[in-house]
Amino acid sequence: MIPILLALASVAPHVAVAASHGAKKPVAAAAKKKVKSAPKKPAQKIPDPQASVDATRMIDWIASSRNNAGYPYAIVDKKAAAIFLFDAKGKALGSAPVLIGIATGDDATPGIGSKNLAEIGPAEKTTPAGRFLAKFGWAAGKQRILWVDYATSVALHTIPPGNPKERRVERMLSPTSDDNRITFGCINLPRAFYGAKVRPIFQKKGGYVYVMPDTKSLEEVFPPIRVQPFLNASAS
Protein backbone atom coordinates (compact mmCIF):
# COMPACT_ATOMS: atom_id res chain seq x y z
CA MET A 1 0.00 0.00 0.00
CA ILE A 2 2.84 2.39 0.87
CA PRO A 3 4.60 2.11 -2.53
CA ILE A 4 1.33 2.87 -4.25
CA LEU A 5 0.80 5.98 -2.16
CA LEU A 6 4.35 7.13 -2.81
CA ALA A 7 3.88 6.63 -6.52
CA LEU A 8 0.68 8.61 -6.49
CA ALA A 9 2.31 11.32 -4.41
CA SER A 10 5.07 11.71 -6.97
CA VAL A 11 2.47 12.34 -9.67
CA ALA A 12 -0.32 14.12 -7.82
CA PRO A 13 0.36 14.72 -4.12
CA HIS A 14 -3.16 15.94 -3.37
CA VAL A 15 -4.65 12.72 -4.77
CA ALA A 16 -2.36 10.61 -2.60
CA VAL A 17 -3.37 12.46 0.54
CA ALA A 18 -6.99 12.05 -0.32
CA ALA A 19 -6.55 8.32 -0.92
CA SER A 20 -4.74 7.82 2.39
CA HIS A 21 -7.67 9.36 4.27
CA GLY A 22 -10.33 7.52 2.28
CA ALA A 23 -11.69 10.79 0.87
CA LYS A 24 -13.21 11.41 -2.54
CA LYS A 25 -11.19 13.05 -5.26
CA PRO A 26 -11.51 16.84 -4.78
CA VAL A 27 -13.32 18.79 -7.45
CA ALA A 28 -11.11 21.00 -9.56
CA ALA A 29 -11.05 24.62 -8.51
CA ALA A 30 -12.50 25.73 -11.81
CA ALA A 31 -15.45 23.38 -11.39
CA LYS A 32 -16.18 24.79 -7.93
CA LYS A 33 -16.95 28.17 -9.39
CA LYS A 34 -20.66 28.70 -9.86
CA VAL A 35 -21.68 29.37 -13.41
CA LYS A 36 -23.41 32.70 -13.55
CA SER A 37 -26.75 32.50 -15.31
CA ALA A 38 -27.68 35.15 -17.82
CA PRO A 39 -29.64 37.99 -16.23
CA LYS A 40 -33.37 37.63 -16.75
CA LYS A 41 -35.00 40.17 -18.96
CA PRO A 42 -37.57 42.26 -17.09
CA ALA A 43 -41.13 41.36 -18.01
CA GLN A 44 -42.65 43.79 -20.48
CA LYS A 45 -45.34 45.85 -18.84
CA ILE A 46 -48.75 45.83 -20.46
CA PRO A 47 -49.84 49.43 -21.14
CA ASP A 48 -52.67 50.82 -19.04
CA PRO A 49 -55.18 51.99 -21.67
CA GLN A 50 -57.23 55.15 -21.41
CA ALA A 51 -60.84 55.04 -22.58
CA SER A 52 -61.94 57.24 -25.45
CA VAL A 53 -64.74 59.76 -25.03
CA ASP A 54 -67.23 57.37 -26.64
CA ALA A 55 -66.21 54.48 -24.40
CA THR A 56 -66.55 56.69 -21.32
CA ARG A 57 -70.07 57.63 -22.40
CA MET A 58 -70.88 53.96 -22.93
CA ILE A 59 -69.57 53.03 -19.48
CA ASP A 60 -71.77 55.67 -17.86
CA TRP A 61 -74.82 54.69 -19.92
CA ILE A 62 -74.62 50.98 -19.14
CA ALA A 63 -74.18 51.70 -15.43
CA SER A 64 -77.24 53.98 -15.31
CA SER A 65 -79.51 52.06 -17.69
CA ARG A 66 -78.37 48.54 -16.70
CA ASN A 67 -78.40 47.61 -20.34
CA ASN A 68 -76.26 44.55 -19.54
CA ALA A 69 -79.41 42.82 -18.18
CA GLY A 70 -77.61 41.15 -15.31
CA TYR A 71 -74.76 39.75 -17.41
CA PRO A 72 -71.05 40.53 -17.08
CA TYR A 73 -69.90 42.74 -19.92
CA ALA A 74 -66.93 44.13 -21.76
CA ILE A 75 -66.48 47.31 -23.75
CA VAL A 76 -64.13 47.08 -26.72
CA ASP A 77 -62.89 50.58 -27.47
CA LYS A 78 -61.62 50.44 -31.06
CA LYS A 79 -60.35 54.02 -31.02
CA ALA A 80 -58.18 53.32 -27.98
CA ALA A 81 -57.54 49.66 -28.95
CA ALA A 82 -58.55 48.59 -25.46
CA ILE A 83 -61.02 46.46 -23.54
CA PHE A 84 -62.72 47.39 -20.27
CA LEU A 85 -64.23 44.55 -18.26
CA PHE A 86 -67.11 44.66 -15.74
CA ASP A 87 -68.98 42.11 -13.67
CA ALA A 88 -72.77 41.71 -13.73
CA LYS A 89 -73.21 44.49 -11.15
CA GLY A 90 -71.09 46.98 -13.08
CA LYS A 91 -67.94 46.67 -10.98
CA ALA A 92 -64.81 47.38 -13.00
CA LEU A 93 -62.56 44.32 -13.19
CA GLY A 94 -59.72 45.76 -15.23
CA SER A 95 -58.62 46.81 -18.67
CA ALA A 96 -56.08 45.73 -21.26
CA PRO A 97 -54.92 46.59 -24.79
CA VAL A 98 -56.39 44.62 -27.70
CA LEU A 99 -55.68 43.94 -31.34
CA ILE A 100 -58.55 44.49 -33.77
CA GLY A 101 -59.41 44.23 -37.48
CA ILE A 102 -56.87 45.75 -39.81
CA ALA A 103 -59.50 47.76 -41.72
CA THR A 104 -61.53 50.63 -40.27
CA GLY A 105 -65.28 50.23 -40.47
CA ASP A 106 -68.19 49.19 -38.30
CA ASP A 107 -70.05 46.70 -40.49
CA ALA A 108 -69.24 43.12 -41.41
CA THR A 109 -69.31 42.15 -45.05
CA PRO A 110 -72.42 40.03 -45.78
CA GLY A 111 -71.54 36.35 -45.87
CA ILE A 112 -68.05 36.83 -44.47
CA GLY A 113 -68.65 34.16 -41.86
CA SER A 114 -68.72 31.47 -44.54
CA LYS A 115 -65.50 32.57 -46.23
CA ASN A 116 -62.07 31.05 -45.75
CA LEU A 117 -59.40 33.40 -44.41
CA ALA A 118 -57.66 33.40 -47.79
CA GLU A 119 -60.86 34.67 -49.42
CA ILE A 120 -61.24 37.71 -47.15
CA GLY A 121 -60.07 40.94 -48.77
CA PRO A 122 -58.18 43.70 -46.91
CA ALA A 123 -61.24 45.99 -46.76
CA GLU A 124 -63.32 43.20 -45.24
CA LYS A 125 -61.07 42.72 -42.21
CA THR A 126 -63.17 44.87 -39.91
CA THR A 127 -64.28 44.42 -36.32
CA PRO A 128 -68.02 45.17 -36.47
CA ALA A 129 -69.49 47.57 -33.92
CA GLY A 130 -72.55 46.81 -31.84
CA ARG A 131 -73.94 45.01 -28.81
CA PHE A 132 -73.34 41.25 -28.86
CA LEU A 133 -74.30 38.46 -26.48
CA ALA A 134 -71.03 36.56 -26.40
CA LYS A 135 -70.82 32.90 -25.44
CA PHE A 136 -68.21 30.17 -25.52
CA GLY A 137 -68.36 27.71 -28.39
CA TRP A 138 -66.26 25.51 -30.61
CA ALA A 139 -64.05 26.66 -33.44
CA ALA A 140 -61.92 24.89 -36.03
CA GLY A 141 -59.34 22.58 -34.53
CA LYS A 142 -61.64 21.70 -31.60
CA GLN A 143 -60.77 24.94 -29.83
CA ARG A 144 -63.23 26.46 -27.40
CA ILE A 145 -63.32 30.23 -27.79
CA LEU A 146 -65.53 33.15 -26.81
CA TRP A 147 -67.67 33.98 -29.84
CA VAL A 148 -68.68 37.63 -30.00
CA ASP A 149 -70.66 37.15 -33.20
CA TYR A 150 -70.63 33.61 -34.56
CA ALA A 151 -72.42 34.59 -37.79
CA THR A 152 -69.54 36.85 -38.85
CA SER A 153 -66.80 34.69 -37.27
CA VAL A 154 -65.76 37.40 -34.80
CA ALA A 155 -64.36 36.02 -31.56
CA LEU A 156 -62.51 37.27 -28.54
CA HIS A 157 -59.36 35.26 -27.79
CA THR A 158 -55.63 35.44 -27.14
CA ILE A 159 -53.00 36.03 -29.81
CA PRO A 160 -52.89 32.91 -32.01
CA PRO A 161 -49.63 31.39 -33.27
CA GLY A 162 -49.05 32.71 -36.73
CA ASN A 163 -46.82 34.84 -38.90
CA PRO A 164 -44.04 36.36 -36.72
CA LYS A 165 -43.74 39.20 -39.22
CA GLU A 166 -47.08 40.52 -37.95
CA ARG A 167 -45.41 41.29 -34.59
CA ARG A 168 -48.71 40.97 -32.74
CA VAL A 169 -47.16 40.87 -29.27
CA GLU A 170 -45.05 43.95 -29.96
CA ARG A 171 -48.08 45.77 -31.35
CA MET A 172 -50.09 44.98 -28.26
CA LEU A 173 -47.34 46.13 -25.91
CA SER A 174 -46.63 49.36 -27.77
CA PRO A 175 -47.66 52.56 -25.94
CA THR A 176 -49.87 53.76 -28.81
CA SER A 177 -52.99 52.29 -30.44
CA ASP A 178 -51.92 53.20 -33.98
CA ASP A 179 -50.38 49.79 -34.69
CA ASN A 180 -53.05 47.61 -33.03
CA ARG A 181 -54.95 46.93 -36.25
CA ILE A 182 -53.72 43.58 -37.57
CA THR A 183 -56.43 40.89 -37.24
CA PHE A 184 -59.02 39.60 -39.71
CA GLY A 185 -61.72 41.02 -37.41
CA CYS A 186 -61.32 39.06 -34.19
CA ILE A 187 -60.32 40.72 -30.94
CA ASN A 188 -56.99 39.56 -29.47
CA LEU A 189 -56.29 39.96 -25.75
CA PRO A 190 -53.24 39.44 -23.51
CA ARG A 191 -53.14 35.80 -22.41
CA ALA A 192 -52.97 36.58 -18.67
CA PHE A 193 -55.91 39.01 -18.80
CA TYR A 194 -58.02 36.58 -20.81
CA GLY A 195 -57.28 33.59 -18.60
CA ALA A 196 -57.56 35.29 -15.22
CA LYS A 197 -60.44 37.72 -15.82
CA VAL A 198 -62.40 37.28 -19.05
CA ARG A 199 -62.82 33.52 -19.19
CA PRO A 200 -63.92 33.02 -15.55
CA ILE A 201 -66.84 35.46 -15.74
CA PHE A 202 -67.97 34.61 -19.28
CA GLN A 203 -67.64 30.83 -19.24
CA LYS A 204 -70.78 30.08 -17.22
CA LYS A 205 -73.52 31.84 -19.19
CA GLY A 206 -71.74 34.33 -21.41
CA GLY A 207 -72.03 38.09 -21.31
CA TYR A 208 -72.41 41.20 -23.43
CA VAL A 209 -69.63 42.68 -25.52
CA TYR A 210 -70.10 46.28 -26.63
CA VAL A 211 -67.84 47.11 -29.57
CA MET A 212 -67.43 50.86 -30.03
CA PRO A 213 -67.58 52.31 -33.56
CA ASP A 214 -64.66 53.99 -35.27
CA THR A 215 -66.40 55.46 -38.34
CA LYS A 216 -70.05 55.79 -37.29
CA SER A 217 -71.38 57.92 -34.46
CA LEU A 218 -72.12 56.33 -31.11
CA GLU A 219 -75.81 57.22 -31.43
CA GLU A 220 -76.01 55.53 -34.82
CA VAL A 221 -74.77 52.22 -33.45
CA PHE A 222 -76.41 52.48 -30.02
CA PRO A 223 -79.61 54.60 -30.43
CA PRO A 224 -80.76 54.20 -26.78
CA ILE A 225 -77.73 56.18 -25.62
CA ARG A 226 -79.51 59.33 -26.82
CA VAL A 227 -81.44 59.36 -23.53
CA GLN A 228 -78.25 59.39 -21.45
CA PRO A 229 -78.45 63.15 -20.66
CA PHE A 230 -81.94 62.65 -19.27
CA LEU A 231 -80.78 59.71 -17.13
CA ASN A 232 -77.96 61.84 -15.74
CA ALA A 233 -80.38 64.68 -14.99
CA SER A 234 -82.82 62.41 -13.14
CA ALA A 235 -80.00 60.82 -11.16
CA SER A 236 -78.76 64.22 -9.97
Helices and strands as residue ranges (DSSP letters): H 2-11, H 13-20, H 29-32, H 53-65, E 73-77, E 82-86, E 92-97, E 100-101, G 112-114, G 117-119, G 122-124, E 130-139, E 143-149, G 150-152, E 154-158, G 164-166, H 168-173, E 181-183, E 187-189, H 191-193, I 194-198, H 199-202, E 207-211, H 218-221, G 223-227, H 228-235
